[in-house]
């Protein structure tokens, strides 16, 4: 099984109400891709690199789950349109 196939096999174990998960090869490495199932204007697709050593590790299913959840968190946080730290929201 290739590294990309191994990642796809893990992704197949997950189904989310709002997000779609996929993987792709990019410049010789594997990227996890997270996007909205229903596109929203001005919302980007999230790309996260997966290291070959992590994919080859026997604990990959567990480390993938943690990485997926961390990436989902980061992606959702990046969707804020305004926060108290935003320059636009300061008086």
PDB file of N, CA, C and O in Angstrom:
ATOM      1  N   UNK A   1       0.850  -1.180   0.000  1.00  0.00           N
ATOM      2  CA  UNK A   1       0.000   0.000   0.000  1.00  0.00           C
ATOM      3  C   UNK A   1       0.897   1.245   0.000  1.00  0.00           C
ATOM      4  O   UNK A   1       1.824   1.354   0.802  1.00  0.00           O
ATOM      5  N   UNK A   2       0.609   2.163  -0.897  1.00  0.00           N
ATOM      6  CA  UNK A   2       1.407   3.385  -0.979  1.00  0.00           C
ATOM      7  C   UNK A   2       1.045   4.308   0.194  1.00  0.00           C
ATOM      8  O   UNK A   2      -0.003   4.134   0.815  1.00  0.00           O
ATOM      9  N   UNK A   3       1.902   5.283   0.497  1.00  0.00           N
ATOM     10  CA  UNK A   3       1.562   6.234   1.560  1.00  0.00           C
ATOM     11  C   UNK A   3       0.232   6.953   1.305  1.00  0.00           C
ATOM     12  O   UNK A   3      -0.557   7.140   2.231  1.00  0.00           O
ATOM     13  N   UNK A   4      -0.015   7.353   0.063  1.00  0.00           N
ATOM     14  CA  UNK A   4      -1.271   8.034  -0.249  1.00  0.00           C
ATOM     15  C   UNK A   4      -2.464   7.103  -0.021  1.00  0.00           C
ATOM     16  O   UNK A   4      -3.484   7.529   0.522  1.00  0.00           O
ATOM     17  N   UNK A   5      -2.347   5.856  -0.425  1.00  0.00           N
ATOM     18  CA  UNK A   5      -3.420   4.880  -0.198  1.00  0.00           C
ATOM     19  C   UNK A   5      -3.660   4.673   1.297  1.00  0.00           C
ATOM     20  O   UNK A   5      -4.803   4.529   1.731  1.00  0.00           O
ATOM     21  N   UNK A   6      -2.595   4.658   2.072  1.00  0.00           N
ATOM     22  CA  UNK A   6      -2.716   4.477   3.521  1.00  0.00           C
ATOM     23  C   UNK A   6      -3.473   5.655   4.143  1.00  0.00           C
ATOM     24  O   UNK A   6      -4.315   5.464   5.021  1.00  0.00           O
ATOM     25  N   UNK A   7      -3.171   6.864   3.687  1.00  0.00           N
ATOM     26  CA  UNK A   7      -3.878   8.046   4.190  1.00  0.00           C
ATOM     27  C   UNK A   7      -5.345   7.992   3.774  1.00  0.00           C
ATOM     28  O   UNK A   7      -6.226   8.261   4.589  1.00  0.00           O
ATOM     29  N   UNK A   8      -5.614   7.650   2.527  1.00  0.00           N
ATOM     30  CA  UNK A   8      -6.996   7.536   2.064  1.00  0.00           C
ATOM     31  C   UNK A   8      -7.769   6.497   2.872  1.00  0.00           C
ATOM     32  O   UNK A   8      -8.947   6.693   3.172  1.00  0.00           O
ATOM     33  N   UNK A   9      -7.111   5.396   3.224  1.00  0.00           N
ATOM     34  CA  UNK A   9      -7.770   4.358   4.027  1.00  0.00           C
ATOM     35  C   UNK A   9      -8.176   4.903   5.397  1.00  0.00           C
ATOM     36  O   UNK A   9      -9.245   4.564   5.906  1.00  0.00           O
ATOM     37  N   UNK A  10      -7.340   5.734   5.989  1.00  0.00           N
ATOM     38  CA  UNK A  10      -7.693   6.360   7.267  1.00  0.00           C
ATOM     39  C   UNK A  10      -8.810   7.372   7.092  1.00  0.00           C
ATOM     40  O   UNK A  10      -9.751   7.406   7.885  1.00  0.00           O
ATOM     41  N   UNK A  11      -8.713   8.191   6.067  1.00  0.00           N
ATOM     42  CA  UNK A  11      -9.739   9.202   5.815  1.00  0.00           C
ATOM     43  C   UNK A  11     -11.109   8.548   5.651  1.00  0.00           C
ATOM     44  O   UNK A  11     -12.120   9.100   6.087  1.00  0.00           O
ATOM     45  N   UNK A  12     -11.143   7.380   5.027  1.00  0.00           N
ATOM     46  CA  UNK A  12     -12.411   6.682   4.783  1.00  0.00           C
ATOM     47  C   UNK A  12     -13.131   6.311   6.077  1.00  0.00           C
ATOM     48  O   UNK A  12     -14.326   6.017   6.060  1.00  0.00           O
ATOM     49  N   UNK A  13     -12.421   6.324   7.182  1.00  0.00           N
ATOM     50  CA  UNK A  13     -13.010   5.983   8.473  1.00  0.00           C
ATOM     51  C   UNK A  13     -13.757   7.155   9.106  1.00  0.00           C
ATOM     52  O   UNK A  13     -14.404   6.991  10.140  1.00  0.00           O
ATOM     53  N   UNK A  14     -13.673   8.325   8.497  1.00  0.00           N
ATOM     54  CA  UNK A  14     -14.257   9.543   9.069  1.00  0.00           C
ATOM     55  C   UNK A  14     -15.321  10.117   8.141  1.00  0.00           C
ATOM     56  O   UNK A  14     -15.165  10.129   6.920  1.00  0.00           O
ATOM     57  N   UNK A  15     -16.402  10.591   8.746  1.00  0.00           N
ATOM     58  CA  UNK A  15     -17.443  11.305   8.015  1.00  0.00           C
ATOM     59  C   UNK A  15     -17.905  12.439   8.921  1.00  0.00           C
ATOM     60  O   UNK A  15     -18.270  12.200  10.072  1.00  0.00           O
ATOM     61  N   UNK A  16     -17.892  13.651   8.424  1.00  0.00           N
ATOM     62  CA  UNK A  16     -18.228  14.834   9.213  1.00  0.00           C
ATOM     63  C   UNK A  16     -19.405  15.542   8.563  1.00  0.00           C
ATOM     64  O   UNK A  16     -19.532  15.537   7.339  1.00  0.00           O
ATOM     65  N   UNK A  17     -20.262  16.147   9.364  1.00  0.00           N
ATOM     66  CA  UNK A  17     -21.452  16.823   8.845  1.00  0.00           C
ATOM     67  C   UNK A  17     -21.113  18.045   7.989  1.00  0.00           C
ATOM     68  O   UNK A  17     -21.826  18.337   7.029  1.00  0.00           O
ATOM     69  N   UNK A  18     -20.045  18.759   8.318  1.00  0.00           N
ATOM     70  CA  UNK A  18     -19.720  20.000   7.632  1.00  0.00           C
ATOM     71  C   UNK A  18     -18.489  19.935   6.740  1.00  0.00           C
ATOM     72  O   UNK A  18     -18.382  20.687   5.771  1.00  0.00           O
ATOM     73  N   UNK A  19     -17.565  19.046   7.062  1.00  0.00           N
ATOM     74  CA  UNK A  19     -16.264  19.035   6.391  1.00  0.00           C
ATOM     75  C   UNK A  19     -16.066  17.799   5.535  1.00  0.00           C
ATOM     76  O   UNK A  19     -16.565  16.719   5.848  1.00  0.00           O
ATOM     77  N   UNK A  20     -15.322  17.980   4.442  1.00  0.00           N
ATOM     78  CA  UNK A  20     -14.923  16.876   3.561  1.00  0.00           C
ATOM     79  C   UNK A  20     -13.409  16.726   3.692  1.00  0.00           C
ATOM     80  O   UNK A  20     -12.673  17.713   3.686  1.00  0.00           O
ATOM     81  N   UNK A  21     -12.963  15.499   3.808  1.00  0.00           N
ATOM     82  CA  UNK A  21     -11.540  15.201   3.944  1.00  0.00           C
ATOM     83  C   UNK A  21     -11.054  14.463   2.709  1.00  0.00           C
ATOM     84  O   UNK A  21     -11.757  13.615   2.158  1.00  0.00           O
ATOM     85  N   UNK A  22      -9.852  14.793   2.285  1.00  0.00           N
ATOM     86  CA  UNK A  22      -9.220  14.074   1.190  1.00  0.00           C
ATOM     87  C   UNK A  22      -7.712  14.172   1.381  1.00  0.00           C
ATOM     88  O   UNK A  22      -7.226  14.748   2.354  1.00  0.00           O
ATOM     89  N   UNK A  23      -6.995  13.601   0.438  1.00  0.00           N
ATOM     90  CA  UNK A  23      -5.532  13.657   0.478  1.00  0.00           C
ATOM     91  C   UNK A  23      -5.029  13.743  -0.956  1.00  0.00           C
ATOM     92  O   UNK A  23      -5.688  13.305  -1.899  1.00  0.00           O
ATOM     93  N   UNK A  24      -3.856  14.313  -1.086  1.00  0.00           N
ATOM     94  CA  UNK A  24      -3.255  14.434  -2.417  1.00  0.00           C
ATOM     95  C   UNK A  24      -1.744  14.417  -2.281  1.00  0.00           C
ATOM     96  O   UNK A  24      -1.185  14.710  -1.225  1.00  0.00           O
ATOM     97  N   UNK A  25      -1.103  14.063  -3.385  1.00  0.00           N
ATOM     98  CA  UNK A  25       0.347  14.204  -3.467  1.00  0.00           C
ATOM     99  C   UNK A  25       0.645  15.609  -3.946  1.00  0.00           C
ATOM    100  O   UNK A  25      -0.022  16.128  -4.841  1.00  0.00           O
ATOM    101  N   UNK A  26       1.645  16.217  -3.346  1.00  0.00           N
ATOM    102  CA  UNK A  26       2.052  17.555  -3.739  1.00  0.00           C
ATOM    103  C   UNK A  26       3.558  17.677  -3.575  1.00  0.00           C
ATOM    104  O   UNK A  26       4.079  17.664  -2.459  1.00  0.00           O
ATOM    105  N   UNK A  27       4.242  17.793  -4.689  1.00  0.00           N
ATOM    106  CA  UNK A  27       5.703  17.956  -4.687  1.00  0.00           C
ATOM    107  C   UNK A  27       6.415  16.842  -3.915  1.00  0.00           C
ATOM    108  O   UNK A  27       7.346  17.099  -3.151  1.00  0.00           O
ATOM    109  N   UNK A  28       5.970  15.626  -4.121  1.00  0.00           N
ATOM    110  CA  UNK A  28       6.626  14.475  -3.518  1.00  0.00           C
ATOM    111  C   UNK A  28       6.208  14.164  -2.103  1.00  0.00           C
ATOM    112  O   UNK A  28       6.747  13.234  -1.504  1.00  0.00           O
ATOM    113  N   UNK A  29       5.271  14.899  -1.545  1.00  0.00           N
ATOM    114  CA  UNK A  29       4.788  14.583  -0.199  1.00  0.00           C
ATOM    115  C   UNK A  29       3.269  14.465  -0.226  1.00  0.00           C
ATOM    116  O   UNK A  29       2.631  14.727  -1.246  1.00  0.00           O
ATOM    117  N   UNK A  30       2.711  14.073   0.892  1.00  0.00           N
ATOM    118  CA  UNK A  30       1.263  13.883   1.012  1.00  0.00           C
ATOM    119  C   UNK A  30       0.686  15.035   1.813  1.00  0.00           C
ATOM    120  O   UNK A  30       1.257  15.461   2.818  1.00  0.00           O
ATOM    121  N   UNK A  31      -0.462  15.538   1.352  1.00  0.00           N
ATOM    122  CA  UNK A  31      -1.169  16.583   2.078  1.00  0.00           C
ATOM    123  C   UNK A  31      -2.569  16.114   2.438  1.00  0.00           C
ATOM    124  O   UNK A  31      -3.268  15.513   1.622  1.00  0.00           O
ATOM    125  N   UNK A  32      -2.963  16.395   3.663  1.00  0.00           N
ATOM    126  CA  UNK A  32      -4.333  16.238   4.094  1.00  0.00           C
ATOM    127  C   UNK A  32      -5.079  17.478   3.612  1.00  0.00           C
ATOM    128  O   UNK A  32      -4.586  18.596   3.765  1.00  0.00           O
ATOM    129  N   UNK A  33      -6.257  17.291   3.033  1.00  0.00           N
ATOM    130  CA  UNK A  33      -7.049  18.400   2.514  1.00  0.00           C
ATOM    131  C   UNK A  33      -8.381  18.412   3.269  1.00  0.00           C
ATOM    132  O   UNK A  33      -9.074  17.398   3.353  1.00  0.00           O
ATOM    133  N   UNK A  34      -8.722  19.585   3.815  1.00  0.00           N
ATOM    134  CA  UNK A  34      -9.990  19.750   4.522  1.00  0.00           C
ATOM    135  C   UNK A  34     -10.723  20.923   3.882  1.00  0.00           C
ATOM    136  O   UNK A  34     -10.166  22.009   3.724  1.00  0.00           O
ATOM    137  N   UNK A  35     -11.971  20.686   3.518  1.00  0.00           N
ATOM    138  CA  UNK A  35     -12.774  21.742   2.921  1.00  0.00           C
ATOM    139  C   UNK A  35     -14.216  21.602   3.371  1.00  0.00           C
ATOM    140  O   UNK A  35     -14.632  20.549   3.855  1.00  0.00           O
ATOM    141  N   UNK A  36     -14.964  22.665   3.207  1.00  0.00           N
ATOM    142  CA  UNK A  36     -16.382  22.640   3.544  1.00  0.00           C
ATOM    143  C   UNK A  36     -17.151  21.818   2.520  1.00  0.00           C
ATOM    144  O   UNK A  36     -16.884  21.908   1.321  1.00  0.00           O
ATOM    145  N   UNK A  37     -18.112  21.012   2.989  1.00  0.00           N
ATOM    146  CA  UNK A  37     -18.961  20.260   2.060  1.00  0.00           C
ATOM    147  C   UNK A  37     -19.829  21.214   1.244  1.00  0.00           C
ATOM    148  O   UNK A  37     -20.053  20.995   0.054  1.00  0.00           O
ATOM    149  N   UNK A  38     -20.311  22.259   1.884  1.00  0.00           N
ATOM    150  CA  UNK A  38     -21.098  23.290   1.218  1.00  0.00           C
ATOM    151  C   UNK A  38     -20.242  24.554   1.171  1.00  0.00           C
ATOM    152  O   UNK A  38     -20.114  25.243   2.184  1.00  0.00           O
ATOM    153  N   UNK A  39     -19.662  24.867   0.036  1.00  0.00           N
ATOM    154  CA  UNK A  39     -18.754  26.019  -0.043  1.00  0.00           C
ATOM    155  C   UNK A  39     -19.409  27.321   0.429  1.00  0.00           C
ATOM    156  O   UNK A  39     -20.596  27.559   0.204  1.00  0.00           O
ATOM    157  N   UNK A  40     -18.611  28.139   1.078  1.00  0.00           N
ATOM    158  CA  UNK A  40     -19.006  29.459   1.543  1.00  0.00           C
ATOM    159  C   UNK A  40     -18.051  30.453   0.904  1.00  0.00           C
ATOM    160  O   UNK A  40     -16.842  30.226   0.865  1.00  0.00           O
ATOM    161  N   UNK A  41     -18.591  31.544   0.408  1.00  0.00           N
ATOM    162  CA  UNK A  41     -17.768  32.546  -0.260  1.00  0.00           C
ATOM    163  C   UNK A  41     -16.621  33.017   0.644  1.00  0.00           C
ATOM    164  O   UNK A  41     -16.812  33.274   1.832  1.00  0.00           O
ATOM    165  N   UNK A  42     -15.452  33.120   0.061  1.00  0.00           N
ATOM    166  CA  UNK A  42     -14.235  33.604   0.728  1.00  0.00           C
ATOM    167  C   UNK A  42     -13.665  32.650   1.773  1.00  0.00           C
ATOM    168  O   UNK A  42     -12.776  33.039   2.531  1.00  0.00           O
ATOM    169  N   UNK A  43     -14.152  31.411   1.835  1.00  0.00           N
ATOM    170  CA  UNK A  43     -13.563  30.437   2.750  1.00  0.00           C
ATOM    171  C   UNK A  43     -12.608  29.553   1.962  1.00  0.00           C
ATOM    172  O   UNK A  43     -12.948  29.040   0.897  1.00  0.00           O
ATOM    173  N   UNK A  44     -11.433  29.388   2.493  1.00  0.00           N
ATOM    174  CA  UNK A  44     -10.381  28.659   1.806  1.00  0.00           C
ATOM    175  C   UNK A  44     -10.422  27.161   2.116  1.00  0.00           C
ATOM    176  O   UNK A  44     -11.150  26.715   3.003  1.00  0.00           O
ATOM    177  N   UNK A  45      -9.649  26.419   1.390  1.00  0.00           N
ATOM    178  CA  UNK A  45      -9.413  24.999   1.646  1.00  0.00           C
ATOM    179  C   UNK A  45      -8.161  24.899   2.496  1.00  0.00           C
ATOM    180  O   UNK A  45      -7.202  25.644   2.293  1.00  0.00           O
ATOM    181  N   UNK A  46      -8.170  23.981   3.446  1.00  0.00           N
ATOM    182  CA  UNK A  46      -7.056  23.808   4.388  1.00  0.00           C
ATOM    183  C   UNK A  46      -6.176  22.658   3.911  1.00  0.00           C
ATOM    184  O   UNK A  46      -6.671  21.565   3.637  1.00  0.00           O
ATOM    185  N   UNK A  47      -4.885  22.904   3.814  1.00  0.00           N
ATOM    186  CA  UNK A  47      -3.907  21.882   3.407  1.00  0.00           C
ATOM    187  C   UNK A  47      -2.913  21.682   4.540  1.00  0.00           C
ATOM    188  O   UNK A  47      -2.375  22.647   5.081  1.00  0.00           O
ATOM    189  N   UNK A  48      -2.675  20.435   4.894  1.00  0.00           N
ATOM    190  CA  UNK A  48      -1.754  20.127   5.984  1.00  0.00           C
ATOM    191  C   UNK A  48      -0.824  18.989   5.550  1.00  0.00           C
ATOM    192  O   UNK A  48      -1.290  17.938   5.109  1.00  0.00           O
ATOM    193  N   UNK A  49       0.478  19.199   5.674  1.00  0.00           N
ATOM    194  CA  UNK A  49       1.422  18.158   5.247  1.00  0.00           C
ATOM    195  C   UNK A  49       1.420  16.960   6.191  1.00  0.00           C
ATOM    196  O   UNK A  49       1.270  17.100   7.405  1.00  0.00           O
ATOM    197  N   UNK A  50       1.588  15.798   5.609  1.00  0.00           N
ATOM    198  CA  UNK A  50       1.771  14.563   6.379  1.00  0.00           C
ATOM    199  C   UNK A  50       3.172  14.055   6.088  1.00  0.00           C
ATOM    200  O   UNK A  50       3.553  13.905   4.927  1.00  0.00           O
ATOM    201  N   UNK A  51       3.932  13.793   7.126  1.00  0.00           N
ATOM    202  CA  UNK A  51       5.307  13.343   6.959  1.00  0.00           C
ATOM    203  C   UNK A  51       5.357  11.830   6.750  1.00  0.00           C
ATOM    204  O   UNK A  51       4.619  11.077   7.386  1.00  0.00           O
ATOM    205  N   UNK A  52       6.222  11.410   5.867  1.00  0.00           N
ATOM    206  CA  UNK A  52       6.351   9.983   5.541  1.00  0.00           C
ATOM    207  C   UNK A  52       6.618   9.150   6.790  1.00  0.00           C
ATOM    208  O   UNK A  52       6.079   8.052   6.927  1.00  0.00           O
ATOM    209  N   UNK A  53       7.439   9.659   7.695  1.00  0.00           N
ATOM    210  CA  UNK A  53       7.757   8.892   8.909  1.00  0.00           C
ATOM    211  C   UNK A  53       6.513   8.660   9.762  1.00  0.00           C
ATOM    212  O   UNK A  53       6.394   7.628  10.422  1.00  0.00           O
ATOM    213  N   UNK A  54       5.584   9.620   9.749  1.00  0.00           N
ATOM    214  CA  UNK A  54       4.347   9.450  10.510  1.00  0.00           C
ATOM    215  C   UNK A  54       3.426   8.436   9.853  1.00  0.00           C
ATOM    216  O   UNK A  54       2.794   7.631  10.537  1.00  0.00           O
ATOM    217  N   UNK A  55       3.347   8.472   8.535  1.00  0.00           N
ATOM    218  CA  UNK A  55       2.494   7.534   7.802  1.00  0.00           C
ATOM    219  C   UNK A  55       3.003   6.106   7.975  1.00  0.00           C
ATOM    220  O   UNK A  55       2.208   5.171   8.071  1.00  0.00           O
ATOM    221  N   UNK A  56       4.314   5.936   8.015  1.00  0.00           N
ATOM    222  CA  UNK A  56       4.921   4.609   8.146  1.00  0.00           C
ATOM    223  C   UNK A  56       4.863   4.069   9.568  1.00  0.00           C
ATOM    224  O   UNK A  56       5.038   2.867   9.774  1.00  0.00           O
ATOM    225  N   UNK A  57       4.625   4.918  10.543  1.00  0.00           N
ATOM    226  CA  UNK A  57       4.614   4.505  11.949  1.00  0.00           C
ATOM    227  C   UNK A  57       3.442   3.563  12.218  1.00  0.00           C
ATOM    228  O   UNK A  57       2.337   3.804  11.733  1.00  0.00           O
ATOM    229  N   UNK A  58       3.667   2.486  12.990  1.00  0.00           N
ATOM    230  CA  UNK A  58       2.570   1.559  13.313  1.00  0.00           C
ATOM    231  C   UNK A  58       1.418   2.235  14.069  1.00  0.00           C
ATOM    232  O   UNK A  58       0.294   1.733  14.056  1.00  0.00           O
ATOM    233  N   UNK A  59       1.686   3.352  14.717  1.00  0.00           N
ATOM    234  CA  UNK A  59       0.656   4.082  15.454  1.00  0.00           C
ATOM    235  C   UNK A  59      -0.070   5.114  14.581  1.00  0.00           C
ATOM    236  O   UNK A  59      -0.786   5.971  15.099  1.00  0.00           O
ATOM    237  N   UNK A  60       0.115   5.031  13.267  1.00  0.00           N
ATOM    238  CA  UNK A  60      -0.454   6.027  12.365  1.00  0.00           C
ATOM    239  C   UNK A  60      -1.947   6.278  12.575  1.00  0.00           C
ATOM    240  O   UNK A  60      -2.349   7.441  12.584  1.00  0.00           O
ATOM    241  N   UNK A  61      -2.789   5.265  12.745  1.00  0.00           N
ATOM    242  CA  UNK A  61      -4.220   5.570  12.942  1.00  0.00           C
ATOM    243  C   UNK A  61      -4.471   6.517  14.118  1.00  0.00           C
ATOM    244  O   UNK A  61      -5.340   7.386  14.045  1.00  0.00           O
ATOM    245  N   UNK A  62      -3.717   6.348  15.190  1.00  0.00           N
ATOM    246  CA  UNK A  62      -3.908   7.206  16.367  1.00  0.00           C
ATOM    247  C   UNK A  62      -3.315   8.593  16.142  1.00  0.00           C
ATOM    248  O   UNK A  62      -3.934   9.599  16.487  1.00  0.00           O
ATOM    249  N   UNK A  63      -2.139   8.646  15.577  1.00  0.00           N
ATOM    250  CA  UNK A  63      -1.525   9.958  15.346  1.00  0.00           C
ATOM    251  C   UNK A  63      -2.282  10.721  14.265  1.00  0.00           C
ATOM    252  O   UNK A  63      -2.366  11.949  14.312  1.00  0.00           O
ATOM    253  N   UNK A  64      -2.836   9.996  13.287  1.00  0.00           N
ATOM    254  CA  UNK A  64      -3.638  10.654  12.255  1.00  0.00           C
ATOM    255  C   UNK A  64      -4.881  11.288  12.869  1.00  0.00           C
ATOM    256  O   UNK A  64      -5.236  12.418  12.534  1.00  0.00           O
ATOM    257  N   UNK A  65      -5.537  10.565  13.760  1.00  0.00           N
ATOM    258  CA  UNK A  65      -6.737  11.114  14.383  1.00  0.00           C
ATOM    259  C   UNK A  65      -6.416  12.392  15.147  1.00  0.00           C
ATOM    260  O   UNK A  65      -7.136  13.382  15.021  1.00  0.00           O
ATOM    261  N   UNK A  66      -5.369  12.385  15.920  1.00  0.00           N
ATOM    262  CA  UNK A  66      -4.979  13.586  16.668  1.00  0.00           C
ATOM    263  C   UNK A  66      -4.644  14.729  15.712  1.00  0.00           C
ATOM    264  O   UNK A  66      -5.049  15.869  15.937  1.00  0.00           O
ATOM    265  N   UNK A  67      -3.910  14.424  14.651  1.00  0.00           N
ATOM    266  CA  UNK A  67      -3.529  15.438  13.668  1.00  0.00           C
ATOM    267  C   UNK A  67      -4.766  15.985  12.948  1.00  0.00           C
ATOM    268  O   UNK A  67      -4.883  17.194  12.747  1.00  0.00           O
ATOM    269  N   UNK A  68      -5.680  15.107  12.563  1.00  0.00           N
ATOM    270  CA  UNK A  68      -6.916  15.528  11.900  1.00  0.00           C
ATOM    271  C   UNK A  68      -7.698  16.478  12.799  1.00  0.00           C
ATOM    272  O   UNK A  68      -8.158  17.525  12.344  1.00  0.00           O
ATOM    273  N   UNK A  69      -7.853  16.123  14.065  1.00  0.00           N
ATOM    274  CA  UNK A  69      -8.606  16.975  14.993  1.00  0.00           C
ATOM    275  C   UNK A  69      -7.900  18.309  15.208  1.00  0.00           C
ATOM    276  O   UNK A  69      -8.556  19.348  15.283  1.00  0.00           O
ATOM    277  N   UNK A  70      -6.582  18.294  15.305  1.00  0.00           N
ATOM    278  CA  UNK A  70      -5.825  19.546  15.437  1.00  0.00           C
ATOM    279  C   UNK A  70      -6.010  20.422  14.203  1.00  0.00           C
ATOM    280  O   UNK A  70      -6.194  21.634  14.319  1.00  0.00           O
ATOM    281  N   UNK A  71      -5.963  19.817  13.034  1.00  0.00           N
ATOM    282  CA  UNK A  71      -6.144  20.568  11.789  1.00  0.00           C
ATOM    283  C   UNK A  71      -7.558  21.118  11.679  1.00  0.00           C
ATOM    284  O   UNK A  71      -7.749  22.250  11.234  1.00  0.00           O
ATOM    285  N   UNK A  72      -8.551  20.332  12.079  1.00  0.00           N
ATOM    286  CA  UNK A  72      -9.928  20.813  12.055  1.00  0.00           C
ATOM    287  C   UNK A  72     -10.075  22.028  12.965  1.00  0.00           C
ATOM    288  O   UNK A  72     -10.729  23.006  12.603  1.00  0.00           O
ATOM    289  N   UNK A  73      -9.477  21.962  14.125  1.00  0.00           N
ATOM    290  CA  UNK A  73      -9.520  23.094  15.050  1.00  0.00           C
ATOM    291  C   UNK A  73      -8.894  24.326  14.408  1.00  0.00           C
ATOM    292  O   UNK A  73      -9.483  25.406  14.422  1.00  0.00           O
ATOM    293  N   UNK A  74      -7.720  24.165  13.855  1.00  0.00           N
ATOM    294  CA  UNK A  74      -7.036  25.299  13.220  1.00  0.00           C
ATOM    295  C   UNK A  74      -7.874  25.872  12.078  1.00  0.00           C
ATOM    296  O   UNK A  74      -8.002  27.089  11.950  1.00  0.00           O
ATOM    297  N   UNK A  75      -8.436  25.007  11.261  1.00  0.00           N
ATOM    298  CA  UNK A  75      -9.239  25.441  10.123  1.00  0.00           C
ATOM    299  C   UNK A  75     -10.449  26.255  10.590  1.00  0.00           C
ATOM    300  O   UNK A  75     -10.728  27.327  10.054  1.00  0.00           O
ATOM    301  N   UNK A  76     -11.161  25.739  11.589  1.00  0.00           N
ATOM    302  CA  UNK A  76     -12.336  26.448  12.076  1.00  0.00           C
ATOM    303  C   UNK A  76     -11.969  27.777  12.722  1.00  0.00           C
ATOM    304  O   UNK A  76     -12.703  28.753  12.571  1.00  0.00           O
ATOM    305  N   UNK A  77     -10.857  27.836  13.432  1.00  0.00           N
ATOM    306  CA  UNK A  77     -10.415  29.094  14.025  1.00  0.00           C
ATOM    307  C   UNK A  77     -10.067  30.094  12.932  1.00  0.00           C
ATOM    308  O   UNK A  77     -10.346  31.285  13.074  1.00  0.00           O
ATOM    309  N   UNK A  78      -9.464  29.631  11.847  1.00  0.00           N
ATOM    310  CA  UNK A  78      -9.117  30.526  10.739  1.00  0.00           C
ATOM    311  C   UNK A  78     -10.359  31.119  10.059  1.00  0.00           C
ATOM    312  O   UNK A  78     -10.242  32.085   9.304  1.00  0.00           O
ATOM    313  N   UNK A  79     -11.526  30.561  10.313  1.00  0.00           N
ATOM    314  CA  UNK A  79     -12.756  31.045   9.685  1.00  0.00           C
ATOM    315  C   UNK A  79     -13.368  32.250  10.400  1.00  0.00           C
ATOM    316  O   UNK A  79     -14.336  32.829   9.905  1.00  0.00           O
ATOM    317  N   UNK A  80     -12.826  32.634  11.543  1.00  0.00           N
ATOM    318  CA  UNK A  80     -13.357  33.821  12.211  1.00  0.00           C
ATOM    319  C   UNK A  80     -13.261  35.008  11.273  1.00  0.00           C
ATOM    320  O   UNK A  80     -12.230  35.229  10.638  1.00  0.00           O
ATOM    321  N   UNK A  81     -14.318  35.753  11.192  1.00  0.00           N
ATOM    322  CA  UNK A  81     -14.320  36.970  10.391  1.00  0.00           C
ATOM    323  C   UNK A  81     -13.842  38.170  11.207  1.00  0.00           C
ATOM    324  O   UNK A  81     -13.303  39.133  10.663  1.00  0.00           O
ATOM    325  N   UNK A  82     -14.049  38.093  12.514  1.00  0.00           N
ATOM    326  CA  UNK A  82     -13.600  39.155  13.410  1.00  0.00           C
ATOM    327  C   UNK A  82     -13.404  38.557  14.803  1.00  0.00           C
ATOM    328  O   UNK A  82     -14.176  37.692  15.217  1.00  0.00           O
ATOM    329  N   UNK A  83     -12.409  38.996  15.507  1.00  0.00           N
ATOM    330  CA  UNK A  83     -12.161  38.623  16.897  1.00  0.00           C
ATOM    331  C   UNK A  83     -11.792  39.891  17.659  1.00  0.00           C
ATOM    332  O   UNK A  83     -11.556  40.924  17.032  1.00  0.00           O
ATOM    333  N   UNK A  84     -11.734  39.848  18.966  1.00  0.00           N
ATOM    334  CA  UNK A  84     -11.314  41.032  19.721  1.00  0.00           C
ATOM    335  C   UNK A  84      -9.895  41.497  19.340  1.00  0.00           C
ATOM    336  O   UNK A  84      -9.550  42.662  19.537  1.00  0.00           O
ATOM    337  N   UNK A  85      -9.087  40.594  18.801  1.00  0.00           N
ATOM    338  CA  UNK A  85      -7.731  40.954  18.404  1.00  0.00           C
ATOM    339  C   UNK A  85      -7.648  41.538  17.008  1.00  0.00           C
ATOM    340  O   UNK A  85      -6.584  42.004  16.599  1.00  0.00           O
ATOM    341  N   UNK A  86      -8.744  41.524  16.267  1.00  0.00           N
ATOM    342  CA  UNK A  86      -8.746  42.056  14.907  1.00  0.00           C
ATOM    343  C   UNK A  86      -8.536  43.564  14.929  1.00  0.00           C
ATOM    344  O   UNK A  86      -9.079  44.260  15.787  1.00  0.00           O
ATOM    345  N   UNK A  87      -7.769  44.052  14.008  1.00  0.00           N
ATOM    346  CA  UNK A  87      -7.529  45.504  13.920  1.00  0.00           C
ATOM    347  C   UNK A  87      -8.834  46.256  13.667  1.00  0.00           C
ATOM    348  O   UNK A  87      -9.028  47.345  14.207  1.00  0.00           O
ATOM    349  N   UNK A  88      -9.722  45.700  12.864  1.00  0.00           N
ATOM    350  CA  UNK A  88     -10.974  46.369  12.521  1.00  0.00           C
ATOM    351  C   UNK A  88     -11.884  46.549  13.740  1.00  0.00           C
ATOM    352  O   UNK A  88     -12.683  47.486  13.772  1.00  0.00           O
ATOM    353  N   UNK A  89     -11.779  45.671  14.743  1.00  0.00           N
ATOM    354  CA  UNK A  89     -12.697  45.741  15.880  1.00  0.00           C
ATOM    355  C   UNK A  89     -12.191  46.675  16.981  1.00  0.00           C
ATOM    356  O   UNK A  89     -12.885  46.887  17.975  1.00  0.00           O
ATOM    357  N   UNK A  90     -11.005  47.227  16.816  1.00  0.00           N
ATOM    358  CA  UNK A  90     -10.470  48.145  17.824  1.00  0.00           C
ATOM    359  C   UNK A  90     -11.030  49.542  17.603  1.00  0.00           C
ATOM    360  O   UNK A  90     -11.184  49.984  16.464  1.00  0.00           O
ATOM    361  N   UNK A  91     -11.340  50.248  18.713  1.00  0.00           N
ATOM    362  CA  UNK A  91     -11.861  51.619  18.566  1.00  0.00           C
ATOM    363  C   UNK A  91     -10.855  52.579  17.975  1.00  0.00           C
ATOM    364  O   UNK A  91     -11.158  53.758  17.796  1.00  0.00           O
TER     365      UNK A  91
END
